[in-house]
Amino acid sequence: MRENRVAVIGISGSGKSVFARELAEKTKLPLFHMDNLFWRGDWEAVPESDYLRHHSEVVARDSWVIEGYVDEAMASRLASADLVLYLDFPGLLCSWRVVKRWLMHRKTSRPELPEEARERLKMSFVWMVLMRRERPIIERALDHKKAPHVVRFRFPRDAQTYLGRLTPTAEGQSCEH
């Protein structure tokens, strides 16, 4: 892999943050969590104009792994990426992961979120993930910007196999073997 700009996308609970951390570690590319730009404090969203400005600043960098939800407003990330890795997993798996994430982080925040942002569990959110209602929005973003190279993983084992083939090399680069 010689890509310097990699976008990791998928529905909620697909494991974008965990996958992107491992990818960034192997590639030595700087990692950016979109949740970290979008949320402040106790699940207070930043104003959309501020978020989109910060998003554009990150996308303009020479190298990155950016993970997070994407819609048409943020699709510039996909067009700027050398590679888009799409964790397109089943809704049942992702909804289970949302519940598991709540169990793990209801008292402490996830690493990619502000300290005050403890997980909350709403059945309407679990249902949305189960039914993969974010997927059409992600697909529209992919179509909107015609991402140059998209690798779609249908199951976690495929994504893990991909990561397992990466071997760290020089700063900012990894190669597949």
C-alpha positions in Angstrom: 0.0 0.0 0.0 1.5 3.3 -1.0 -1.6 5.5 -0.5 -1.1 8.5 1.6 -4.7 9.5 2.1 -7.0 6.8 3.2 -10.7 7.2 4.2 -12.3 4.6 6.4 -16.1 4.7 6.2 -19.1 2.5 7.3 -22.3 2.6 9.3 -22.3 3.1 13.0 -20.9 0.2 14.9 -18.9 -1.2 11.9 -15.6 -0.7 13.7 -14.2 2.3 11.8 -12.3 3.7 14.7 -10.7 0.4 15.7 -9.8 -0.5 12.1 -8.4 3.0 11.4 -6.2 2.9 14.6 -4.7 -0.3 13.4 -4.3 0.9 9.9 -2.6 4.2 11.0 -0.3 2.2 13.3 0.8 0.0 10.4 1.1 2.8 7.8 2.5 5.5 10.1 -0.1 7.9 8.6 -1.6 10.5 10.9 -5.1 9.5 12.1 -8.1 11.8 12.3 -11.4 10.8 14.0 -14.3 12.8 12.6 -16.2 12.2 15.9 -13.4 14.2 17.6 -14.1 17.1 15.2 -17.9 16.8 15.4 -18.5 16.4 19.1 -17.5 18.5 22.1 -18.4 18.0 25.7 -21.3 15.8 26.5 -22.6 15.0 23.0 -22.8 18.7 22.0 -22.4 19.0 18.2 -20.1 21.8 17.0 -21.8 24.2 14.5 -21.9 22.6 11.1 -19.9 25.4 9.5 -17.1 24.9 12.0 -17.1 21.1 11.5 -17.0 21.4 7.7 -14.2 24.0 7.9 -12.1 21.6 10.2 -13.0 18.7 7.9 -11.7 20.6 4.9 -8.5 21.5 6.7 -7.8 17.9 7.5 -8.7 16.7 4.0 -6.2 19.3 2.5 -3.3 17.7 4.3 -0.8 15.6 2.4 -1.3 12.4 4.3 -4.0 11.0 6.6 -6.2 8.2 7.7 -9.6 9.7 8.3 -12.3 7.6 9.8 -15.9 8.5 10.3 -19.4 8.8 9.0 -19.7 10.5 5.6 -22.5 12.1 3.7 -22.6 14.3 0.6 -21.5 17.4 2.6 -18.3 15.6 3.6 -17.8 13.7 0.3 -14.7 15.8 -0.5 -12.9 13.4 1.7 -13.7 10.5 -0.6 -12.6 12.4 -3.8 -9.3 13.4 -2.1 -8.6 9.9 -0.8 -6.2 7.7 -2.6 -8.1 4.8 -1.2 -11.5 4.4 0.5 -11.9 1.4 2.8 -15.6 0.7 3.3 -16.6 -1.5 6.2 -20.0 -2.5 4.7 -20.9 -5.1 7.4 -24.3 -6.6 8.2 -26.7 -4.6 10.3 -27.1 -7.3 12.9 -23.4 -7.3 13.6 -23.2 -3.5 13.8 -26.2 -3.2 16.1 -24.7 -5.8 18.4 -21.4 -3.8 18.4 -23.4 -0.6 19.3 -24.8 -2.4 22.3 -21.4 -3.8 23.2 -19.9 -0.3 22.8 -22.5 1.1 25.2 -21.7 -1.6 27.8 -17.9 -0.8 27.5 -18.2 3.0 27.4 -21.2 4.0 29.4 -18.9 5.1 32.3 -15.8 6.2 30.3 -15.6 7.8 26.9 -14.2 6.2 23.8 -10.7 7.3 22.9 -11.9 9.3 19.8 -14.5 11.3 21.8 -14.3 14.1 24.4 -14.0 12.8 27.9 -17.5 13.9 28.9 -19.1 11.9 26.0 -20.3 8.7 27.6 -22.1 6.2 25.5 -25.9 6.4 25.5 -28.2 3.7 24.2 -31.4 4.5 22.4 -33.4 1.7 20.9 -34.2 3.9 17.9 -30.5 4.2 17.2 -30.0 0.4 17.5 -32.9 -0.1 15.2 -31.5 2.4 12.7 -28.1 0.5 12.7 -29.8 -2.9 12.5 -31.8 -1.7 9.4 -28.6 -0.1 8.0 -30.4 3.2 7.4 -27.1 5.1 7.1 -26.0 3.0 4.2 -28.0 4.8 1.4 -26.5 8.1 2.6 -23.0 6.7 2.4 -23.7 5.2 -1.0 -24.9 8.6 -2.2 -21.7 10.2 -0.9 -19.7 7.6 -2.8 -21.6 8.3 -6.0 -21.5 12.0 -5.6 -17.8 12.3 -5.5 -16.8 9.3 -7.6 -14.2 8.0 -5.1 -11.2 6.8 -7.1 -10.6 3.5 -5.4 -13.0 1.8 -3.1 -12.4 -1.5 -1.3 -15.6 -2.8 0.2 -15.3 -5.3 3.1 -18.5 -7.3 3.6 -17.3 -9.1 6.8 -14.8 -8.3 9.5 -12.6 -11.2 8.6 -12.0 -9.6 5.2 -11.0 -6.3 6.8 -8.7 -8.2 9.2 -7.1 -10.1 6.4 -6.4 -6.9 4.6 -4.7 -5.4 7.7 -2.8 -8.6 8.3 -1.2 -8.3 4.8 0.2 -4.9 5.6 3.7 -4.8 6.9 5.2 -1.6 8.3 7.9 0.0 6.2 9.2 3.5 6.0 7.5 6.5 7.6 4.1 7.0 6.1 4.2 3.9 3.9 3.3 0.3 4.2 3.2 -2.4 1.6 1.0 -5.4 1.0 2.6 -8.8 1.0 
